[in-house]
């Protein structure tokens, strides 16, 4: 099996899982519906993205045991809706509005960033230093963090934030560091690194690299 299979299964089950919780605990308040809409739609978009522009890092072959362990790990994200729905807590409307806004921004950054990376690399190899990656080297990861951060906000409990922090430390940062090491083979990476942030965008200073005169045909791209 491929590593994407356990992730896709989790994404596909998220909507029915949350809806089942709502029926089990008879919680049909605004907070539960909003959470269902945000997290359920996110799972649907992930499945669509995998069909339209899949991420190569999830195409690697893994054992069934590793897939099961991976599914259990990502299922920790289901603790958030369980706490929200089982407790019957109702997030205040200003918090709901803030969570929805952050979620929209996160989805925009994550999915458009991945789209730029996929279609750039499809036709040109190299280092992507423009568009969504001009000021942040990991715009897509920033979007993912905002998405799951918005879910945690709705729950108003420390545990979903702790789980998100654990994923950031154990997976996101590790992947970002590995990508930096891989990209360092490009001569222009050192200049690009000074103009962009690892995760948060570097807002000040020029974000445009000077084209190499001896290699103008080389297009930007990214791994």
Buried (B, 14 or more C-beta within 10 A) or exposed (E): EBBBBBBBBBBBBBBEBBBEBBEEBEBEBEBBEBBBBBBBBBBEBBEEBBEEBBBEEBEEEBEEEEBEEBBEBBBBBBBBBBBBBEBEBBBEEEBBEBBBEBBBBBBBBBBBBBBBBBEBBEEBEBBBBEBBBBBBBBBBBBBBBBBBBBBBBBBBBEBBBEBBEEBBEEBBBEEBEEBBEEBEEBEBBEEBBEBBBBBEBBEEEEBEBEEEEEEEEBEBBBB
